[in-house]
C-alpha cells in the first residue's frame, strides 16, 4: 500500500518549508524550489521508493503537527515550570550583547549571535546552523554551518521570509563535533522529529535555539515592499530586514544610497497579505521544543531602549548555566525576569497564535480539510470579532497572492491608519 508522502502535505498547504524531509529521504528524491513565493519540496517519483512502504518524509514533517507537550516531557528534565504559552521552561531573562556593534546591528539585543560566539570561543561547540543572505543575491537567504565568529556575524538579525534548512542534517552527519541549530519553531519541530527517528543525531547537537515567530511572509511580501517604496531589486548591494538599533530599520544599500525604512512602519503594512496558509494553523510562538528561545521585549521599561534588548526563555539546564557563565565573563548582560513580562510584550501574537489559529483549525476541519494535530487544548468558543479577524485574513491572503491587486494593499493601509487615528 502506498503511504502518504510530503506531496500530501504540499497539496493540503501544510508545508512549513523547514527542509528536513529532503535529508530524511533515503533515495535523495526530494528537492526544494521556489513556488508562489515559498520554498516547496518536490519528489522525483522516478526514484521515490514509497511504493515499498517508505513514508519517512511524511513521518518527519513538522507541517502535519506533533505532540509538543508530550515530546517536551521527554526532552527537558529537572525542576521545570509549566506555562500554557511557553510549555516547559526553567528561567526567563532579559539581556543583550556587551559588544555594542553586535547589539546595535542585530535584531533585538544580539543575544543569539553573541551567545554562539561565546560557545564557539570557549570550545563548547564546533559550529552552528544559521542563515545569511547570499553574496550574489542579497535578498535570498541561505542556511549554512558557521564555524567562525565572522561567519556567525554574517548570519546576524532576522529573516522575514521563507528559510529552509535542507541539506544541513546530511552535512552535520558527515562532520565531527558539536553543533547548535538556530531556526524557527517549525524548523526545531522537524529536527526533533528527525532525532526521534535517528537518536544518534542528538549526540551531535548541543542545543536548539529558536526565535519567537509570529509568522513568516512569502518572498512576495518583500517584493511588495520594494514595489511600494520604489526600490529596484536588481541594484541592491546589501540588505537587512532589521538593522541599526532596537526594532531598527529595513536597511538597503545600493550603488548610490543607503535606504532605511522603520521596522514598525513596513512590517505593519504587510499584515496577513503574505502569510502562508500553514502559518495560520501554527500555535507554537515561542518554539516550545527549543532549548533556548529568543525574541523582542517591547514592554514596560524595556520600551525606552534604543539599542536592543532580547527576552530569553531557557529550558535546558546546561545551556542555562552557560548563559550565566557568559554573563559572568562579560560577554552578555543578563537579568532574570518573570515570564509574564515576556507574555505582555508578545500579547498580540500569543492571542493570535492560540485564538485565531485555533479557529482556523476548527473551521478547516469542519470543511473536511486536513489540519495539523497538536496535543494542546485549543479554545473552542469564539466571538464575532474572532470570526471577522478570520475572514479578514482570508481576504488579505487572496489579495497578496495576486500582484495586480497589490495597489489595494496601499488603499487598505491608508484606511486602516485613518480609522486608527480617528478612534
N, C-alpha and C positions, 0 to 999 in steps of 0.2 A: 504494500500500500504506500502510495506517495504521500509523504507528510508535508506539513506546512513549511515554507521557507521564507526568507526575507522578502520575496516577491509579494507574499500575502500582506506583509507589514506595509510595504510601499503602496500597494493597491488600496489599503484602508487608511492611508495618511497617518500611519502610526510611527513612521521612521523618524528618529531623532537626529540621524546623520552622525552618530558617535564614531562609527568606523570600525567597531570591534568585530563585526561579522566578517569583514574581509580577512582578518587574521585567524579566525577560527575555522575557516573553510579548508578542509584537508586537500582539496584539489586546486586551490588558488583560483576558484571560478568567480569570485566576487571582486568587482572594482567599482570605485566611486567616480561620479562625474556630475557636472552641474546641470540642473534641470529646474526651470522656473525659479531661479534664484536660490536653490537649495542644493546641498551635496547629497546625492541619492545613490544607493548601491544598485548595481545591475548584475544579474547572474548570467554567466556564459553557459547556456544549457547544454552545449556540446560536451562539456567536461564535468558538469554537475553530477554527483552520484546520489542525488536524493532518492532516485528510484530504488536504491539499495537500503533505504531506511535512514540515511543521514539527514538530519534537520538541525544540525548544530547552530547554523546561523539564526534559526528561529528561537532555539533554546537560549542563546546568548543575548538576544535582543532586549535592550532596555525599553524600547518603544511599546512593548506589549505589557509593561508593568512588572512589578515584583513585590515581594513581601519585605517592605522597608523595615518595619519594626522587628519582624522575625529574624531577618539576617543581621540586623544591628545587634541583637542579643548574642549572636554567636561571634561577632567581631570585637565588640567593645566590652571590656570586663573591668571589674573594680568597683569602687564606690561612686557610681554614676547617678546623676539626676535624670529625671524624665520630663519631657515637655511636649505638648501636643504639636507644636510647630517645628521644633528643632530635634525631636527624638531624644535619644540618649546623649548626654553631654557631661563633661567634667567641670569645665570652667568657661566663663565668658570674660572677654577682655576688650579694652580699647588700647590701641597702640600705633606706633609709626616708626619708620626707619630713622636712625640717628644720622644717616647720611642725607644731607639736605637735598642734593641733586636727585637721589633715588626717591625721596619722599615727594619732592615737588613735581617730578616728571612721570610718576606712576599714578595709576588710578587710586584714589583714597590716600593711604599713607605709605605705600611702597612696601608693606609688610611681607607679601609673598616673595618678591624679589630679594629683599634683604634677608629674610629667614633662609631662603635657598642658598644665598651666598655664604651665610654663616655655616649651614650644614655642610656645604662643599668645602669651605676653608678648613673646617675642623675635622674633615675626613669621615663624617657620618654618612655621606652619600658620594657616589661617583658621578651623578648627573641627575637631570630632571627633564621630564617631558613637559615642554612649554610650547607656546605658539608665538610666532612673529609674522611680520609681513615680508613677502618675497622682495628681494632686491630689484629684480627686473619687472615686478608688477606690484607696486607699493600699496595697493588696496586689496591684494589677495593674501589671505593668511596661509601659513604652512606650519604644521606642528613638527617638532624635532626634539632630539635629545641634547640638551645643553650640558656641556661638561666644563665650562669655564665661566668666570664671573662676567666676562664680556658677552658671552652668548646668552647668559641669563638676562642681562640688561637689554639685549636685543628683543627679548620677549616681554618686556615690561608693559603694563597697562592693559586695559580691557579691549576685547574684540567683540563689537556688537554686530556679529554676522555669523553665518554657519562656519563651524570649525569641526573637522573630522580628524581623529587620531589614528586613522587607518595605517597599517604597516608598522606601527611602533611596538606593538606587542611582539611581533616576529623579530624585530630588531633587538629588543631587550632580551629575548630568549637566546639570542646568539652572543650576548655580551656577558662578561663577568661583572660583579659588583652590586651595589645597592642604589636604588633609584626612587625618586619621588614622581608621582603623576599629578599634574595640575590640569584641572578641567572643570567643566560644568557638572551639575548634579547628574545629568543623563550620561555623561562620559564615565563618571565614577560608578554609576549603576552597572554599566556594561562591563567595566573592568572587574567589578566584584562578581558578576556572573561568570566571567572567564575564570576567576580564581576558584569558584565552586566546581567548575568543570576540570580545571588543571591546578590543583592545590600547590604544586611546586613553584608555580609562578609567584606566589605570595612571598617566597623566600628572597626574591629579588627586589621587592617593593618595601621601602621603609615606611611609606605613608602616602595617602591621597589627600591633596589639597583641592578644595572646591571653592569657587567664588559663588556668592549668592546669585540667583538667576531669576529675573522677573519674566524672562522670555527672550529668545534671540529674535532678530529680524532678518529677513531674507536679504540677499545681496541687492534685490530690487529696492529695498529701503535706502541703502547707501546711494544707489543710482538716483533715486528720487531727490535726496538731499543735494547731490551735485547739480541736478537739474534746477532745483528751487533756488539755489544760491549762485547759479550760472558759473559753475566750475567745470573746466574742461578736464575730464578724467585723464586724457592722454598726455597732459602736461604736468601731471603730479609727480614730484620727485620723492617726497616722503609724506607719510600720512599717519595720523593717530586719532582714534575716537576720543581719547581723553589725555590731555597734557596740560602742563603749566598750572599746577595748584589744585586745591580741594575742589572736587567735582570737575573743574577745569574746562577745557575747550576742545572741540574738534580742531585739530591743527593740521593745516595743509601747506606744504611748501612746493611752490612751482619755480620755474626759472626766474620769474620776475618779482615774486612777492611771497609773503607768509600770510595765510588767511587763518583767522581764529574765530570760531563760532561757539558761543557758550553752550556747554553740555545741556543745561536745563532748557535752553531755547530749542535746540534742534531735536533733542530726544522727545520732548513733549509733543512736537509736531507729528512724530511717527505713530503715536497712539497704537492702535491694533491693526493698522492698514497693512502691515507687512509681517504679521505674526504667522508662523507656520501653524497649520491646524493641530499638529501634535502638541505644541506648546500650550494650547487651550485646555488640554487634559491634565497638564502637569500639576502635581501637588507638592513637589519637593523643591521648596525655595532655597533652603539653606544647604542642601547637599547632605542629607541625613546619614549617608554611608561614608562620608569623608572623615578622615582622622582629624583634620582641622579645616574649618570653613572661614572665609574672609569676605568682608563687604564694607559698605559705607556705614556711617553712623551720624546721620544728619538729624540730630535731635538735641534738645537742651543746650548745655554749654558748648557742645561739640559743633553746633551750627556756626559758632563765631570763628572757627578755624578757617584760614585762607590757604594753608599749605597742603594739608592732607592728614586725615586720621582714619584708621581702619577699625572696624569691630571684628572680633575673632571669637569663634566657638571651637573649643577643643574637646575631643572625645577619646584621644589616645594618651594614656598616662606618660609614656616615654617621651612623646613629642611635646606634651605639656611641660615636662621638666626641661626639655631643650629650649622651649620658649623662654622659660625663666633664666636659663643659662645665658641665652642670647642677650637678655636684658642685663644680667649681672656683668657681662663682658662688654656692655655699652654698644652692642650692635643695634639694639632697638629700645624704644621706650614702651613700657607696658604697665597697665593698671587693671586690676580686677574690677569688673562691674557686674551688675545684675543682668541676667538675660532679658528681663523685661525692658531694660533700656534699649537693647537692640531691637526688640519687638516694636517699640514705639517708633524707632527710626524706619523700620520696614513695614509699618502698619498697613499701608495701602496695598502693597504687594502680597502680604500674608492674607489679607482679606480676599484678594482676587484669587490667589492660589487655592484656597480651600473652599471659597464660596462659589465663584463663577466657574472654576474648573470642575467642581462637583456637579454644578448644574449642567455643564456641557456633557459630562459623562452620563448623567441621568437621562437627558433628552436624547442623546445619540443611542443609548441602549433601547429606549422606547421606540426609536425609529428602526431598530433592528441592525444597527451598525456596530462594528467591533470597536471596543474601547479598551484602554489599559486597565489592568486589575491590580489593586493595592490591598494591603491588609490594614488600612487605616479607615476608621469610620468617618464618612463624609456627611456633611449636612444634608438633610432630606427635605427640609421646609424652606421655601424660597419666597421672597417678597416680589411685588410688582417691579420694584427698582432693579432687582436681580435679573428678571426676565427682559427688561428694557436694555440692561447692560449686555445681556447675551445677544439680543437682536442687533444692537448697535455694532458689536464686534463682528457679527456675521456680515453686515452691510459693509463695514470698513474693509474687511478682508477681500470682498468681491471687487471693491474699487481698487485696492492695492494690486490685485492680480492683473489689472488692465491698464497699461500705460496711457492709453488715450483718455482714461478717466482721472489721471493724476491731477489735473487742474482742480477737480472737485475737492481734493485734499486741502489745497490752499484756501478754498472758499469755506470749507468746514472749519479749519483752524481759525480763520478770521471771525466767523460767527461764534465759535466756542469761546474765544478770547473776549468778544463783546459781551456775551451773556455772563461770563465770569466777572467781568468788570462791573456790569450793571447790578449784579446780585451782591 
